[in-house]
């Protein structure tokens, strides 16, 4: 540090810029001195002010390996931890230059390492990804990876691959360059090892594999209509006894299950049974991440209409309900989502679940999970779905007895239109089928006042206004609710809506106005 201070004080840095020229015999030495002084944080800005960055970048075109090495180190140290300086390097075009260097000097271990460190730093910047995608970085890294035997060297390459693989275009390039085969091989080699390094590498390889499947094109390429070698290998991870592989296998299936065609194929070929077996192994004191991943996969698989009945008859609801006692919000969230997908337009299943007192009581409890908005939202949506899809009096009675009505009324005020709508449709069914049973709860939840607000509010979506009016008409069958409707002067609000730009709203306003006039 003292030496650096003296160098800075002497004004020598300003002279260095003119010495950084390809023809000079001392270029490598000068770059080396800059690399050393720039290890000290207080020297980095003075290096920039001395105008050293531009001549250093020019030197990356040198043929001399020592000059390249020291230049790379100097730039790396000056720009260390500074996003703005790294962005400047990217704008000066260093990425294509460094990728080219990696290809030419792949036999030189020190230079290779310098390039990898640079890539690792630059790849964290979003602006670098497009530049990387325009080079053959994927090919070069995979080529390098195949040659490495040492764990540390492979780890360095992994550290560059992970941030790069977040970009969809690069994901596809990595798949095409054969990275997946390398990753599968690592998994096979390390799966039975209990060495710390091997366990870490197994995790890194399987995580990266899942990341590659997050891109639509790369995922579809690896699925190969469900016949792909990669897909088959990933399937074999699910029954494995290794938790990391079970997790990666389930996450991979959840990623493959991102379009209907894949979902239908997988369900027809027995994936559901594999996932249910996996869940079964994790019911008691199970691994939460594995539970979460397996439920995610089941939820995605349940989206296509043709899969619902198949999954219901395979016993998925029973398998999922075993996790009702879970205290882990991520597991609760996926469990709710899976059940909601399964009962969509499946009246019998919705009725069966809606009469399950344990489930409904747990839903009502989760509707109050203020700390976990996701769980709270999904519980409300499932409560509403049970009513909407079953249209069953027994289900409504169970929900009333468990104290669920107030949550459906609150849900009608949600900031999400889709949730408001689901609540209003469920409440209209309650009013049509079991008004007597629910009357007191609807009153104490201030439903009529809320409907008045929704109709008055200009920001309410047309479907919200429409369903609010349908609900008002359905509430007329209750004496006490009818009285509340009259007291709040609904006629004024409704008659204004007769001229609403949406035809359905205008029509419903006329019908509601007639009904209110007759009833009054």
BAPAPA-865146 format. One record per atom (N, C-alpha, C, CB): residue in one letter; z, y, x. Coordinates in steps of 0.1 Angstrom, whole numbers, plus 5000, padded with zeros to 4 digits. Glycine has a CB too. Layout:
N
AZYX ...
This chain:
520
X500049885008 X500050005000 X500050135009 X501250004991 X500850125020 X500850245028 X499550275034 X501950225040 X498850165039 X497550185045 X496550245034 X496950045050 X496650195022 X495750245012 X496050395009 X495950164998 X497250435009 X497650575007 X497050655019 X499150595007 X497150605031 X496550675042 X495050695041 X496950615056 X494450585037 X492950585036 X492550685025 X492450445032 X493350685014 X493050785004 X493150925009 X493850754991 X494250945016 X494551085021 X493551135032 X495951085027 X492951035039 X492051075050 X490651115045 X491950965059 X490351085032 X488951115027 X487951015031 X488651255032 X488350905037 X487350805042 X486550745030 X488050695050 X487250735018 X486550665007 X485250735004 X487550674994 X485250875005 X484050945001 X482850905011 X484351095002 X483250865023 X482150835032 X481550695030 X482650835047 X482350605023 X481950465021 X480650455013 X483050395014 X480550545003 X479350534994 X478050535002 X479350654984 X477950615013 X476750615020 X476550495029 X476750745029 X477650425032 X477550305040 X477150175033 X478850285048 X477250185019 X477050065011 X475450055008 X477750074997 X474750025019 X473350015018 X472949875023 X472550125025 X471849815017 X471449685021 X471149675036 X470249635013 X470549775042 X470149765056 X471249765066 X469149885059 X472449825062 X473549835072 X474149705076 X474549935066 X474549695088 X475149565093 X476649565089 X475049555108 X477149685085 X478649675082 X478849685067 X479349795089 X477849655059 X478049665044 X479149575039 X476649635037 X479049445044 X480049345039 X481449385042 X479749205045 X481649445054 X482949495059 X483449605050 X482849535074 X482549695047 X482949815039 X483349765025 X481749915038 X482549675019 X482849625006 X484149545006 X481749525001 X484449475017 X485649405019 X486849495019 X485649315032 X486749615026 X487849705026 X488049765012 X487549825036 X486949795005 X487149844991 X487849744982 X485749884985 X487449614984 X488049514976 X489549504979 X487349374979 X489949524991 X491349514995 X492149634990 X491549505010 X491649754992 X492349874987 X492449874972 X491750004992 X491449824965 X491449824950 X492349724944 X490049804945 X493049644952 X494049554947 X495249644942 X494549444957 X495349754948 X496449844944 X495949934932 X496949944956 X496749934922 X496249994909 X495950144912 X497349984899 X496850214920 X496650364922 X495450394929 X497850414929 X494750294935 X493550324943 X492250304935 X493450224955 X492350254922 X491150224915 X490450354910 X491550144902 X491150444905 X490450574900 X489850644912 X491450664893 X490550654924 X489950724935 X488650654940 X490950724947 X488550524938 X487350444942 X486250494932 X487550294941 X486550504920 X485550544910 X485150694913 X486150534895 X486150774916 X485850914918 X484950934931 X487150994920 X485150844940 X484350844953 X482850794951 X485050764964 X482550764938 X481250724935 X480850594941 X480250824940 X481750494941 X481450364948 X480850264938 X482750304953 X481050284925 X480550184916 X479050164916 X480950214901 X478350274915 X476850254915 X476250184927 X476250394914 X476650234940 X476050154951 X476550014952 X476450224964 X477749984947 X478149844947 X477349754937 X479649834943 X477049814926 X476249744916 X474849714922 X476049824903 X474249814929 X472949794936 X473049674945 X472549924943 X474149664952 X474249554963 X474249414957 X475549574971 X474449404943 X474449274937 X473049214938 X474949274922 X472049294942 X470649234944 X470449194958 X469649344940 X471449194966 X471349154980 X471049004981 X472549194989 X470548964993 X470348814995 X471448765003 X468948795002 X472248855010 X473248815019 X474548765011 X473648925028 X474948635013 X475948585005 X477348645008 X476048435008 X477548685020 X478848755023 X478948895016 X479048775039 X477748965017 X477749095010 X477949074995 X476349165012 X477348974989 X477448944975 X478948924971 X476548834970 X479548834980 X480948794977 X481848914977 X481448694987 X481748994988 X482649114989 X482349224979 X482549175003 X481149234975 X480749334965 X481349294952 X479149344964 X481149164948 X481749114936 X483249134935 X481348964934 X483949104946 X485349124947 X485749274945 X485949074960 X484949354952 X485249504951 X485149554937 X484349584960 X484049514930 X483849564916 X484849504907 X482349514911 X485149374909 X486149304901 X487549374902 X486349164905 X487949414914 X489249474916 X489249614911 X489649474931 X488249694913 X488149834908 X488249834893 X486849904913 X487549744886 X487449744872 X488549654865 X486149704867 X489449594873 X490449504868 X491249574857 X491349454879 X491349504845 X492149554834 X491649684828 X493549574839 X490449734832 X490049854825 X488749824817 X489649964836 X488949824804 X487849794795 X486749894796 X488349794780 X487150024798 X486050124799 X485250104811 X486750264798 X485850074822 X485050054835 X484149924833 X485950044847 X484749824827 X484049694825 X482849724816 X484949584819 X483049804806 X481949834797 X480849914804 X482449924785 X481249994814 X480350074822 X479449974830 X481050174831 X480149874836 X479349774844 X478349694835 X480349664850 X478749664823 X477949594813 X476649684810 X478649564800 X476949814808 X475749904806 X474849914818 X476350044802 X475449894830 X474549904842 X473849774844 X475449944854 X474049674835 X473249554836 X473649444846 X471849594840 X475049444848 X475449344858 X475449204853 X476949374863 X475449184839 X475549044834 X474348964838 X475749054819 X473149004835 X471948924838 X471948904854 X470648994834 X472349004861 X472348994876 X473248884881 X472649124883 X474448884875 X475448784879 X475048644875 X476848814873 X474448634863 X474048494858 X472948444867 X473548504843 X472048534872 X471048494881 X471648444894 X470048604884 X472648514899 X473348484912 X474048344911 X474448584915 X474648314899 X475248184897 X474248074899 X475948184883 X473048094893 X472047994894 X471547974908 X470848034885 X471348084916 X470848074929 X471848014939 X470348214934 X473148064938 X474148034948 X475147924943 X474848154953 X474747834934 X475747744929 X476347654939 X475047664918 X475747644951 X476247564962 X477447634969 X475247524972 X477447764967 X478547844975 X479747854966 X477947984978 X480847784969 X481947774961 X482647914958 X483047674967 X482747994969 X483448124968 X482648214959 X483548184982 X481248214960 X480448304952 X480548254937 X479048304957 X480448124935 X480548064922 X481848114915 X480447914922 X482948104923 X484248144917 X484248294914 X485348114927 X483648374922 X483648514920 X482848544907 X482948594932 X481748474905 X480948494892 X481748454880 X479648414893 X482448334881 X483248294870 X484348384866 X483848154873 X485048444876 X486148534874 X485548664867 X486848584887 X484348704871 X483748824865 X483348794851 X482448864873 X482748674848 X482348634835 X483648634826 X481648504835 X484648574831 X485948564823 X486448704819 X487048494831 X486348804828 X486848934824 X485849004815 X486949024837 X484548994817 X483549064809 X483449004795 X482249064816 X483648874795 X483348804782 X484348844771 X483448654784 X485448904775 X486448944765 X485949074758 X487848984772 X485049144763 X484449264756 X483349214747 X483949364766 X483449264734 X482549224724 X481149264728 X482849294711 X481049384735 X479649434739 X478949344749 X479749574745 X479749254755 X479149164765 X478349044759 X480149114775 X478849014747 X478348884741 X476848884739 X479048854728 X476248994734 X474849004732 X474048994745 X474449134724 X474649064755 X473949054768 X473948914774 X474649144778 X475148844772 X475248704777 X474248614769 X476648654775 X474148644756 X473248564748 X471748574752 X473348594733 X471448684759 X470048704763 X469748644777 X469748854764 X470748574783 X470548504796 X470648354794 X471648554806 X470548284805 X470648134804 X472048094809 X469548064812 X473048174805 X474448144809 X474848004805 X475348254804 X474447974792 X474947844787 X474447734796 X474447824772 X473247734799 X472647634807 X473247624821 X471047654809 X473547744827 X474147744841 X475547694840 X474147894846 X476347734830 X477747684829 X477847534827 X478447764818 X476947484818 X477047344816 X476547264828 X476047304803 X475547314835 X475147244847 X476247244858 X473947324854 X476947354859 X478147364868 X479247274864 X478647514869 X479447274851 X480547194845 X480347044849 X480647214830 X479147004847 X478846854849 X479146814864 X477346824846 X479046914873 X479246884887 X480746884891 X478446984896 X481546944883 X482946964887 X483746834885 X483547084880 X484546804895 X485446684893 X486946744892 X485346584904 X487146854900 X488546904900 X488946974887 X488746994912 X490146944883 X490747004871 X490747154871 X492146954869 X491147214883 X491247364883 X489847434882 X491847404897 X488847374888 X487547424887 X487047424872 X486547354896 X487247304866 X486847294852 X487547394843 X487047144847 X488847414846 X489647504838 X489047644839 X491147504843 X488547684851 X487947814853 X486747824844 X487547834867 X485947724843 X484747724835 X485147734820 X483847604838 X486147654816 X486647654802 X487047794798 X487847564801 X487647874808 X488148004805 X487048104802 X489048054816 X485848074807 X484648154804 X484048104791 X483648144816 X483947974789 X483347914778 X484047954765 X483347764779 X485347954765 X486047984752 X485648124746 X487547974754 X485848234753 X485448354747 X483948364744 X485848474756 X483048304752 X481648314750 X481248234737 X480848254762 X481948124735 X481648034723 X482048104710 X482347904725 X482648214710 X482948284698 X481748344692 X484048394700 X480648364700 X479448414696 X478548304690 X478748494707 X477948324678 X477248214672 X475948184679 X476848264658 X475248284685 X474048254692 X474348164705 X473248384696 X475448204711 X475848134724 X476347994720 X476948204732 X477047974708 X477447844704 X476247754704 X478047854690 X475147794698 X473947714696 X473347684710 X472947784687 X473347784719 X472847764732 X473647654740 X472747894740 X474947664738 X475847564745 X475647424740 X477347604743 X475447414727 X475147284721 X473847234726 X475047294705 X472847314727 X471547274731 X471547244746 X470447384729 X472447304754 X472547274768 X473347144771 X473147394775 X473847084760 X474546954762 X476046964765 X473946884774 X476647074761 X478147094764 X478946984756 X478547234760 X478446964744 X479246874735 X479446734741 X478546854721 X478346684748 X478446554754 X479446554765 X477046514760 X479546664773 X480546674783 X481946674777 X480346804791 X482146744766 X483446754760 X483846614755 X483446854748 X482946544749 X483246414743 X483646314754 X482046354735 X483046334766 X483346244777 X484746274782 X482246274789 X485046404783 X486446444787 X487446374778 X486646594788 X487246384765 X488146334755 X488346184758 X487646354741 X487246114760 X487245974762 X488045934775 X485845914763 X487846014785 X488545984798 X490046014797 X487946074809 X490446124790 X491846164790 X492646114779 X491846314791 X492146054769 X492846024757 X494145944759 X491945954747 X494045854768 X495245764770 X496145814781 X494845624773 X495845924788 X496645964799 X497846044795 X495746054809 X498946034802 X500146114799 X500446214810 X501346024797 X499446244819 X499546344829 X499346484822 X498446324841 X500146574827 X500146704820 X498846774821 X501246794827 X498146764832 X496846824834 X495846764824 X496346814848 X495846634823 X494946564814 X495146594799 X495046414816 X496446604796 X496746644782 X496246784779 X498346634779 X496446874788 X495947014786 X494447014785 X496447104798 X493746934794 X492346934793 X491746874780 X491746854806 X492446774776 X492046704763 X492146814752 X492946584760 X493246884752 X493446994741 X492347094742 X494847054743 X492047144755 X491047244757 X489647194752 X490947294771 X489347074756 X488047024752 X487847004737 X487746884759 X488846944731 X488746924716 X488847054709 X489846824711 X489547154713 X489647284707 X488247354708 X490647374713 X487647344719 X486347404722 X485247334713 X485947394737 X485447204711 X484547134703 X484547184688 X484846984703 X485847214683 X485947264670 X485347404669 X487547264666 X485547484679 X485047614679 X483547614678 X485447694692 X482847524685 X481347514685 X480947484670 X480847404694 X481747414663 X481347374649 X481547494639 X482247254644 X482147604644 X482347714635 X481047794632 X483347814640 X480047774641 X478747834638 X477847754629 X477947854652 X477247814619 X476547734609 X475347654616 X475947824599 X474647714624 X473447644630 X473947534640 X472547744638 X474947564648 X475447464658 X476047354650 X476447524668 X476847384639 X477447274631 X476347184625 X478347334620 X475347244619 X474347164612 X473547074623 X473347254605 X473347134634 X472647054645 X473446934649 X472347154657 X474746944649 X475546834654 X475846734642 X476946884659 X475746784630 X475946694618 X474746594617 X476046774605 X473546644620 X472346554619 X472346464607 X472246474632 X472546524596 X472546444583 X473546344582 X471146384582 X474646364590 X475746264590 X475546144598 X476046224575 X474346144605 X474046024614 X474246054628 X472645974611 X474646184631 X474746224645 X475846154653 X474946374646 X475546134665 X476546064674 X477846144675 X475946044688 X477646284675 X478846364676 X479646354664 X478446514678 X479046364652 X479846344640 X480546214639 X478846364628 X479846104643 X480545974643 X481745974653 X479445864647 X481546034665 X482646034674 X483846114669 X482146094688 X483546224663 X484646304657 X485446224646 X484046434652 X484646154638 X485246064628 X486245974634 X484145984620 X485945924646 X486845824652 X488145884657 X486045744663 X488146014658 X489446084662 X490446074651 X489146224666 X490046074639 X491046084628 X492045974628 X490246094614 X491545844629 X492545734629 X493345724643 X491945604626 X492945804653 X493545794666 X495145814665 X492945904676 X495845774675 X497245794675 X497645914682 X498045664681 X496645984687 X496946114695 X496846234685 X495846124706 X498046304684 X498046414674 X497046524677 X499446474675 X496746554689 X495746654692 X494346614687 X495746684708 X494046484689 X492746434684 X492746434669 X492446304690 X493846394663 X493846394648 X493546534643 X495246334643 X494246624649 X494146764645 X492646814647 X495046854653 X492146784659 X490746834661 X489746764652 X490346804676 X490046634649 X489146554640 X489146614626 X489546414640 X490346644621 X490446704607 X489846844607 X491946704603 X490046924617 X489447054617 X487947054618 X490047144629 X487446954626 X486046934627 X485446904613 X485646834638 X486046814606 X485646774593 X485646894584 X486446654587 X486646974584 X486747094576 X485547184579 X488147164578 X485147194592 X484047274596 X482747214592 X484047294611 X482547084593 X481347014588 X481247034573 X481346864592 X482347044566 X482347054551 X482147204546 X483747004546 X481247274553 X481047414549 X479747424540 X480947494561 X479047314537 X478047324527 X477947204518 X476647344534 X477447214506 X477547114496 X476946974501 X476847154484 X475746984508 X475046864512 X475946784521 X473746904519 X476546844531 X477446774540 X478646714533 X477946874552 X479246794524 X480446744517 X480146624509 X480946864507 X478946624502 X478646514493 X478446394502 X477346544485 X477746404513 X477446294522 X478746234527 X476546334534 X479646324531 X480946274537 X481746194527 X481646384543 X481846254515 X482646184504 X482046054501 X482746274492 X480746044500 X480045914497 X480245814509 X478545934495 X480545864521 X480745764532 X482145754536 X479845814544 X483045774527 X484445724529 X485345814537 X484445604535 X485045944538 X485846034547 X487246064540 X485146164549 X487146064526 X488446094519 X489545994522 X488146104504 X489145874522 X490145764525 X490745784539 X489545624524 X489945824549 X490345844562 X491345964563 X489245874572 X491046064556 X491946184556 X493246154548 X491246304549 X493146074538 X494346044530 X495245954539 X494045964517 X494645864546 X495445774556 X496145864566 X494545674563 X495445964571 X496046054581 X497146134575 X494946154586 X497046184563 X498046254556 X499346174554 X497646314543 X499046044551 X500145954548 X501045934561 X499545814544 X500345934572 X501145914585 X501946044588 X500145884597 X501746154581 X502446274584 X503246324572 X501446384588 X503646234563 X504446284552 X505846314556 X504446184540 X506546224562 X507946244566 X507946304580 X508746104566 X508546414581 X508646484594 X507346494602 X509746424604 X506346514594 X504946514600 X504646634608 X503946494589 X503446624615 X503046734623 X502346844613 X502046684634 X502946964613 X502447064603 X501047104605 X503347184604 X500547114618 X499247154621 X498247044616 X498947184636 X498646924617 X497746814612 X497746814597 X498246674618 X498846834591 X498846834576 X497946954571 X500346864571 X498147064578 X497347184574 X495847154575 X497747304582 X495447094587 X494047074589 X493446964579 X493847014604 X494246864577 X493646754568 X493546814553 X494646634568 X494546894549 X494446954536 X493247054535 X495747034532 X493047124546 X491847224547 X490547144545 X491747294560 X490447024551 X489246944550 X489046894536 X489246824560 X490146854530 X490046804516 X489746914506 X491446734511 X490247034509 X489947144500 X488447174500 X490747274504 X487847184512 X486447214514 X485647104507 X486047224528 X486046974509 X485246864504 X485246864488 X485846724509 X486246924483 X486446924468 X485547034461 X487846944464 X484847114469 X484147224463 X482947184455 X483647324474 X482047094460 X480947054451 X481346974439 X479946964460 X480747014428 X481146954415 X481146804415 X480247004403 X480046744421 X479946594420 X481146524428 X478646554426 X481746594437 X482846534445 X484146524438 X482946604458 X484346614428 X485646624422 X486146494416 X485646734412 X485346444407 X485746324400 X485946204410 X484646274389 X485046194420 X485246094430 X486546104438 X484046094440 X486846224441 X488146244449 X489346224440 X488146394455 X489246264427 X490346244418 X490646094416 X490046304404 X489446014415 X489745874413 X490145804426 X488445804407 X489845864437 X490345804450 X491845834452 X489545864462 X492445914443 X493845934444 X494246054453 X494545814449 X493346154454 X493646264463 X494846354457 X492446354464 X494946364444 X496046454439 X497346394443 X495946464424 X497446254441 X498746194444 X499046214459 X498746034441 X498046194468 X498246214482 X498746354486 X496946184490 X498146454479 X498446594482 X499846634476 X497346684475 X500146574464 X501446614458 X502646564467 X501546554444 X502446474476 X503546424485 X504046544493 X503146314494 X503246644494 X503646764503 X504246874495 X502446814511 X504546854482 X505146954474 X506447004480 X505346904460 X507146914487 X508446954492 X508347034505 X509346834494 X507147054510 X506947124523 X507547264522 X505547124527 X508147304533 X508647444533 X507747534542 X510147454539 X506647474546 X505747554555 X504647624547 X505147454565 X504647754547 X503647834539 X502247794542 X503847974542 X501747764555 X500347724556 X500047594549 X500047714571 X500947504549 X500747374542 X500747404527 X501847274546 X501747484522 X501747514508 X500447574503 X502947604505 X499947664511 X498747744508 X497547644506 X498447844519 X497347554516 X496247464515 X496447354504 X496047394529 X497647314502 X497947224491 X497547284477 X499447184491 X497847404475 X497547474463 X496047494461 X498247614462 X495347534472 X493947544472 X493247414469 X493447604485 X493747304475 X493047174472 X493147134458 X493747064481 X494347154452 X494547114438 X493747204429 X496047124434 X493647334432 X492847424424 X491347384424 X493047574428 X490847344436 X489447304436 X489247174428 X489047284451 X490247084429 X490046954423 X489946954408 X491146854427 X490747054402 X490847054387 X489747144381 X492247094383 X489047214389 X487947304383 X487047224374 X487147364395 X487147264361 X486347194350 X486647044349 X484847214354 X487847004353 X488246864351 X489446854342 X488546794365 X489146854329 X490146874319 X491346774320 X489546864305 X490946644322 X491946544322 X492946564333 X491346404322 X492346584345 X493146604357 X494046734356 X492246614370 X493446834350 X494246964348 X495446934338 X493347074342 X495146854328 X496246824318 X497346744325 X495646754306 X496946644333 X497846554339 X498746634349 X497146444347 X498146724357 X498946804366 X499746914359 X498046874376 X499246964348 X499947074341 X501147024333 X498947134331 X501246894331 X502346834324 X503446784334 X501946714315 X503046794347 X503946744358 X504946854361 X503146714371 X506246834355 X507246944355 X507646984369 X508546894347 X507746884378 X508046914392 X507047004398 X508146784400 X505846984396 X504747064402 X504847204396 X503347004399 X504947214382 X504947344376 X506147424380 X504947334361 X507347364382 X508547434386 X508347484400 X509747344385 X507747404409 X507547444423 X506547564423 X506947334431 X505547564414 X504547674414 X505247804410 X503447644404 X506147794399 X506847914395 X507747964406 X507747874382 X508347874414 X509147914425 X508247994435 X509847794432 X507047934438 X506247994449 X505548124444 X505147894452 X505548144430 X504948274425 X505848384429 X504848264410 X507048354434 X507948464438 X508048474453 X509348434432 X507148404460 X507248404475 X506748534480 X506448284481 X507448644479 X507048774482 X506548784497 X508148884480 X507248704506 X506848714520 X505548654523 X507948654529 X505048574514 X503848494517 X502748524506 X504048344518 X502048634508 X501148674497 X500148564494 X500448804501 X499648494504 X498648394502 X499148284492 X498248324515 X500448234495 X501048124487 X501248184473 X502348074494 X501748304472 X502048364459 X500748374451 X502648504461 X499648424457 X498348434450 X497848304445 X497348504458 X497848204454 X497348064451 X498148004440 X497347974463 X499548024440 X500347964429 X499948014416 X501847984432 X499848154415 X499448214403 X498048164398 X499348364404 X497148154408 X495848104404 X495847964399 X494848114416 X496647874405 X496747734400 X497347734386 X497547654410 X498447804384 X499047814371 X498047844360 X500247914370 X497247954363 X496247994353 X495147884352 X495548124358 X494747824363 X493747714362 X494147594354 X493347674377 X495447564355 X495947444348 X495747474333 X497447424350 X495947594328 X495747624314 X494247634311 X496447764310 X493547704319 X492147734316 X491247604315 X491547824326 X491647514324 X490747384325 X491247274315 X490747334339 X492547284312 X493047174303 X492947214288 X494547144307 X493147344286 X493247404272 X494147314264 X491747404265 X495247284270 X496247184264 X497547254260 X496547074274 X497947224247 X499247274242 X500447234251 X499447244228 X500347104255 X501447044263 X501647114276 X501246894265 X500447144282 X500547214295 X501147354293 X499047234301 X500747424282 X501247564280 X502747554278 X500547624267 X503247454270 X504647434267 X505447414280 X504947314257 X504847324289 X505547304302 X505647434310 X504747194310 X504547514310 X504647634318 X505547734312 X503147694319 X505647744298 X506647834292 X508047794295 X506447834276 X508247654294 X509647604297 X510047634311 X509747454294 X509047634320 X509447644335 X509447794339 X508447574343 X509247884329 X509348024332 X508048084339 X510548054341 X506948024336 X505748074343 X504948184336 X504747964344 X505348224324 X504548324316 X504648454323 X505148334302 X505848494327 X505948634333 X505048644346 X507348664337 X504848534353 X503948544365 X502448564361 X504148424373 X502048504350 X500648524345 X500448664341 X500348424334 X501448724334 X501348864330 X501248954342 X502548904321 X502148934352 X502049014364 X500648994371 X503148974374 X500148874370 X498848844377 X497748934370 X498548694376 X497948964358 X496949044351 X496849184357 X497249054336 X497849224365 X497749354371 X497449344386 X499149424370 X496949234390 X496549214404 X495549314409 X496149064407 X495449334422 X494349424427 X493049354428 X494749484441 X493049224426 X491849144427 X491349114413 X492049014435 X490149164410 X489549144397 X489449004392 X488149214396 X489148914402 X488948774398 X490348714394 X488448694411 X491448754400 X492748704396 X493148764383 X493748734407 X492848894381 X493148964368 X492548884357 X492749114368 X491248854359 X490448794349 X490948654345 X489048784353 X491248574356 X491848434354 X493148444346 X492048364367 X493948544348 X495248554341 X494948594326 X496048664347 X494048684324 X493748724310 X493148614302 X492848844310 X492348534308 X491748414301 X492848314297 X490548354309 X493748294307 X494848194305 X495748244294 X495648164318 X496048374294 X496948434284 X496348434270 X497348584288 X494948444269 X494248444256 X494348304251 X492748484258 X494248194260 X494448064255 X495848034250 X494047964267 X496848084257 X498248074253 X498448134239 X499248134264 X497848254238 X498048324225 X497348244214 X497448464226 X496148184217 X495448114206 X496047974203 X493948084211 X496647914213 X497147774211 X498647764209 X496747684223 X499447844215 X500947834214 X501647964214 X501447754227 X501148054205 X501748184205 X503248184202 X500948274195 X503548104192 X505048094188 X505948064200 X505147994177 X505547964208 X506347924219 X506448024230 X505747794225 X505348104232 X505348194243 X505748334239 X503948194249 X505848364226 X506048494221 X507148584228 X506348494206 X508348524229 X509448594236 X509148634250 X510748514235 X508548534257 X508248564272 X507248674273 X507848434278 X506248664264 X505148764265 X505748904262 X504048734255 X506648914253 X507349034249 X508149094261 X508249024237 X508949004267 X509849054277 X509049084290 X510948954280 X507849034291 X507049064303 X506249184301 X506148944307 X506449254289 X505749374286 X504149364286 X506149484296 X503649254280 X502249224281 X501449334273 X501949094274 X501949374261 X501149474253 X501049604261 X501849494240 X502149654267 X502049774275 X501049764286 X503449814280 X501049644293 X500049624304 X498649634299 X500349494311 X498349564287 X497049564282 X496549704278 X496949474269 X497549784274 X497249924270 X496750004283 X498449994263 X497549974293 X497250044306 X495850004311 X498250014317 X495549874310 X494249824315 X493049884308 X494249664314 X493249894294 X492149954286 X491950104289 X492449924271 X493050164291 X493050314294 X492450344307 X494450374292 X492750264317 X492350294331 X490850284333 X493050194340 X490250394337 X488750394339 X488350304350 X488350544342 X489250274359 X488850184371 X488750034367 X489850204382 X489350004355 X489249864351 X487849814350 X490049834338 X487549694356 X486249634355 X485849604340 X486049514364 X484549604337 X484149574323 X484749444318 X482649564322 X484749334327 X485249204322 X486749204319 X484949094332 X487449294326 X488849314324 X489149374310 X489549394335 X488349484307 X488449544294 X488049454283 X487549674293 X487049374285 X486549284275 X487649174272 X485249204280 X488149114282 X489249014280 X490549064275 X489448934293 X490849194279 X492049254273 X491949274258 X492349394280 X490749304253 X490549324239 X490649194232 X489249394236 X490049084238 X490048954232 X491548914230 X489248844241 X492348944240 X493748904240 X494548984230 X494348924255 X494249114228 X494849194218 X494649124204 X494349334218 X493449084201 X493149024188 X493948894187 X491648994187 X494048814198 X494848694197 X496348714195 X494548604209 X496848824199 X498248854198 X498648894184 X498748964208 X497648934176 X497948974162 X498748874154 X496749014155 X498648744158 X499348644150 X500848644151 X498748504154 X501348724160 X502748734162 X503248864156 X503248724177 X504348854148 X504748974141 X505249084151 X505848934131 X506149034160 X506749134169 X505749194179 X507849064178 X504749114184 X503749164193 X502749254185 X502949054200 X502449214173 X501649294164 X502249434162 X501449224150 X503549444160 X504249574159 X504049654171 X505749544155 X504249594183 X504049664196 X502649724197 X504349574208 X501649644193 X500249694193 X500149814185 X499249584189 X500649814172 X500549924163 X501250054169 X501149894149 X502450024175 X503250144180 X502550214191 X504650094185 X501750144199 X501050204210 X499750274208 X500850094221 X499350284195 X498150354192 X496950294199 X498250504194 X496750164198 X495550104205 X494250154200 X495649954204 X494250184187 X492950224180 X492250334188 X493250264166 X493050434192 X492350544200 X491650494212 X493450654204 X492350414220 X491750364232 X490450274229 X492750284241 X490650184220 X489550094217 X488350164211 X490049984207 X488550264202 X487350324196 X486550404207 X487850424185 X487250454217 X486550524228 X485550424235 X487550584238 X486050294236 X485250194243 X483950144236 X486150074246 X483850194223 X482650154215 X481350204222 X482750194201 X481550314229 X480350374235 X480250334250 X480350524234 X480950224254 X480950184268 X479550144272 X481950074271 X479150174285 X477850134290 X477549984290 X477550194304 X478649904291 X478449764291 X478449714276 X479649694299 X477349644273 X477049604259 X478249514254 X475749524257 X478649414262 X479649324257 X480949394254 X479849214268 X481249494263 X482549564261 X482449644248 X482849664273 X481249714246 X481049794234 X481149714221 X479749864235 X480549594222 X480549504210 X482049454207 X479649384213 X482749414218 X484049364216 X484949484211 X484649314229 X484649604215 X485449714211 X485349734195 X485049844218 X484049724191 X483849734176 X484649624168 X482349724173 X484549504173 X485249394167 X486749414167 X484949254174 X487249464178 X488649484180 X489149594171 X489049514194 X488349694170 X488649814161 X488749764147 X487549924163 X487749684142 X487749634128 X489049554126 X486549544126 X489349474136 X490549384134 X491849464133 X490649284146 X491949574142 X493149654142 X493249734129 X493049754154 X492049784124 X492049854111 X492549774100 X490649914109 X491949654099 X492249554088 X493749524088 X491449424089 X494249494101 X495649444102 X496649564099 X495849394116 X496149684102 X497149794100 X497249824085 X496749914108 
